[in-house]
Amino acid sequence: MKKIRWTDLKHIGIFGMLGFFWKPEFKMFFLFYLLSFVEIYNNAKKSEPGVESKKINRYFETLMLSMFNPLMFPLIIKQAFGQIIILFRNVKGFPNQDNFNNKTEYILPFNNYWKVVSGGSIKKNSHSWDIFTQRYAYDFVITNNDISYKNNGSNIEDYYCFGHEVLSPANGEVIRVSNKIKDYQGVGDLSLDWRARDFRGNFIIIKHDKREYSFIAHFKLDSIKVKEGDHVIQGQIIGQCGNSGHSTEPHIHFHLQDSRNFWIATGLPIKFKKVTVKENGSEPVIRTHSFIEKNEIVSNGWKSADVLNQRYL
């Protein structure tokens, strides 16, 4: 397995929080956040080549403003400390597409065709490679001619996926639910809701196996249909797609992690049991036990009702 690079230890800068009490460490803390902002800004430019600089700047500005949100700041600290813990948990190497195979067989958390706007099994397609919990995360939207909205996209109701059903990707037990974060209305300019109480928005964590947990986020306000302790089956409707938390437009965020604790969990690559993929305008191709990658148009190829009736596992 691949060893941790020494450069990965830049995240150790979070210990600079001690700088609130000792001056030299404060500089380390400041440097950590400066490097983080630079990295986020560069990733934004890289991942959105067609977006005007004004929108990228708006994204960056609202991300920085969230640092001054007293409700958000503790969560950012948790995530930063979690990075250190994850590094030590994976000192012999991180899970990757070559050394990890999920025990549970997963379907996509939606019906019909959605686009993978970010995410994949390799670094160049990654949702957030250096945020270890979300290294293999996916963001999904519905598109029409590669556009995710009608009209001018200035209202969340303009987005095709807003309000669509979200499905449980596998059988499991619901261990965490957050359902009270409002949907961000400021869509269309890449801005984030910097005043949000939680960057994850409304979310669900489902335990599928001893070290396999689904994390699904940005649900519509009050749309989640399950509660903690409920047992769900694959394909069951669990909520609706929304725009809560740090979300630039309505979408489904989905990743697999190895712990029930979001802050210290390692992200895991997912091989889906059966996906239908549209590629370059050609006929859809069915792939089994396969990864999916950024820019692919994907579907389960069946409806949730079929899954419920057949108990497809």
N, C-alpha and C positions, 0 to 999 in steps of 0.2 A: 504494500500500500504506500501511497505517496506520503512522504514526511511533511510536517508543517514547515513552511519556509520561515526563516528568521524575520523576513519583512512582514509576515503576518502579525508579528508581535507589536506592530505599531499601535494596535488596539490597547496595548498595556497603558497607553497614555491616559486612559480613564482614571487610573489611580491618581492622576493629577487633581482629582476632586479634593484631595487632602489639602490642596492649595487654598481652600477657603480658610484654612488655619495656618498653613505655611506657605510663604511667598514663592519659593522656588518651584514647588509642585504646582502652584497655580499656573505658572507659565506652561508647564507640561499639559495641564488640563486645557488651557486655551489653545495650545498647539494641536491637541487632539481634535478639537472641534473645528479648527481652521482647516486641517487636513480633510476632515469629513466633509465640510462644505465644498471644498475644491473637488473632491472625488465625486460627490453628488452632482455638482454642476457639470463636470466633464462627462459623466454618464448621461445626463439629460441631453447634452448636445449630440452625443454619439447615437443615442437611441431615437432621437426625433430630428433627423436631418432636414425634414421638410418644414419644420415649424419655425416661424419668425423668431428672431432673437428677443423680441418684446415678450412673447409668451414664455420663453425659457427664463427670462429674467423674472417674470411674475411668479413662476414656479419656485425659483430660488429664493425670492423675497419672502414668500409666504412660508416656505420651509424654515427660513431663519426666524421669522416672527414666532413660529411655534415653539422655538426654544425659550421664549419669554412667557409662554403660557404656563401659569403655575400648576395647572392640572396635568399638562403634558410633560413638563420637565421631569417629574419623578419616573415616568415611563421610559423616557429617553435614557435616564441614568440606569434603570433596570436593564435595558437592552444593552447598554455599553458594558456593564459589569457581566452580563450574561455572555457577551462575546469572549471574555477572558475565561469563564468557566467552560464554555464550549471548546475552546482551544485545549484546555487541560484534559477534557473528556476525550478528545480525539488526538492525543499526542502521538499516537502511532499512525495516524492518517485518517482522513475524512472518508465517509461513504461516498462512492461514486458509481457510475453506470457499469463499471467492470467488476466491482467487488461486492455490490449489494443487490439482492433480489427480494422484493417485497413478498411476504408470506400470504397476505390477503390479496384477492383479485379485485381490482378497482374498475369502476366505470367513471365516465366523465360526470360532473355534477349538474348536468342540464340535459334537456331535450333539444332536438334539431341541431343545426349547424352553427357553431360559434368560431370566432377567430382567436388563435393564440397570439395576443399582442405582445406578450413577453413571457419568457420561460423556456426551459428545455433541459436536456441532460448534459450539455457541455457549456463551458464558460462563455463563449461568444453569444449564446442565446439566453444566458441566465437572467432571471428576474433581478437578483441582487447577490452577486457572487460573494462579495465580502461581508454580507450580513448572513451569517452562517445558518440561521434558522430558515431563512428564505432563499437559500442558494438554489433550490430546485422548485421554487414556487412558480405558479402560472397565473397570468391575468387573462381573462376571457371576455370578449364582447361579441355582440351580433353586428354583422355588417351587411350593407347592400352596396354592391359595386365598390367595395373596400372603404365605404364610409359608414361610421357607426351611429349616425343620427340623421333625422330629416330636418327640414327647414334650415335654420342657421346654427342649430346646436346650442342655443343660449339658455334653454330650459331642460331640466332633467327629464321631463316627459318626452322630449324630442329624441331621446336615445332608445334605440330599438330594444335593448336588453332590460331597460328599467321596468321593474315589476314582474319580470319573468320568473318562473318557478326554478328553485334551486333544489337539487336532489342529493340524497345521501349517497356517497360514492361506494359504500359497502355497509354490511351489517355492523352494528356496534352499539356502544353505550355512550350517550351524551353526558359529558363530564363538565362542560362549561358552556354557558350561554350569556351573551350580552345583547340586549335588545332595545336599549333606550337612547341610542345616539341618533341625533337628527340627520337627515340627508342634506348634504351640502348643495346649495342652490347655485353657487357661483361657477357654473360649468362654462366651457368654451374658451377659456384663456389659460389653461394649464395650472390655474391656481389651486391651492390646497386650503382646506378649512383649518386655519392655524388656531382657531379658538375651540376646536373640538376637544372633548374630554378624553378621547382615546384615539390614537392614529389608526388603530385597527378597526374602528367603527363597530358596528354590530357584528358579532362573530359567534361561531360554534366550534367547539373542539369535541371530536368523537373518538373514543378508543375502539380500535378494531382488533388489535393484537397486543401482546405484552409490550412491544416497542414500536408500534405503528399507530399514530394518531393523525386524523385529518384535522386540518385547520382551514376553515372557510370564512371569509370576511367580506365586509362592506354590504351586509344585508340592508334592505329597506327598513326604516323605522317601524318597530312593532310587528314585523312580518314573520318572525320566527315562530314556527308552529310546534316546536318541541321544547321540553324543559330538562333541566339537569336530572339525571337518573333514568330518563326514558331510554328504551331500547329501540333502535331504528333498524329498518331493513334496507337493503340496497335498492335504490331507485325511489325511495319514499320521499315525498315532497316535504322539505324541512323549512322553507322560507321563500323569500322573494329577493331578487337582485336589486340592490340599491346603490346609494352613493354616500354612505356614512363614513366618517373618519377621514383619513388622508387619501382621498380619491379624486383624481382630476376629472373623471367622468364615470357614470355607472358601469360597473363591471363585477365579475366574480373573481375573487382572489382565492386560490386553492393550493395548499401544499401539504406534504406529508412530513411528520416530524417524529423523533424517537422518544419523546417525553411528553407527559401531560402538561408540563410547565413550559409555556411559550417562551419564556425568557432564557432558559438554559437548554432548549431543545436543539438538536442537530437536524437540519433539513435532509430529507431522503429522496433520491430519484425514484420515479414511479414508472413501472411498466404496466400499462393499462391492458386489461384482458382482451378487449376487442374494440377497435376504433375504426370509423370510416373517415378517410381523409380525401379531401378535394385537392388536387395538385395541378396547378397551371392550366385550369380550364378543361382538363381531361376528365374521363369518367372516374367517379369515386373509387378509391382503392380501400379494401378492408385489410387491416393489419391486426394481428393477434400478438399478445404479450409484447407490446411495443411502446417505446417512448414516443412522445409527441414533441414538436419543436416550434419555436417562434415562427409566425407568419403562416402556419398551416391552418386550414379550415377543417374543423373536426366535428364528429358526431358519434354518438353511441350506435346509431343505426337502428334503435328501437325506442319505443315510448316508455315512459315510466310505468304506465298501466301494465304493459307487457312484462316488465321486470317484476312487478308486484304479483301478477298472476302466476308467473313461472317460477318465482323465487330464484331468479337467475343468480348463480354464485360462481 
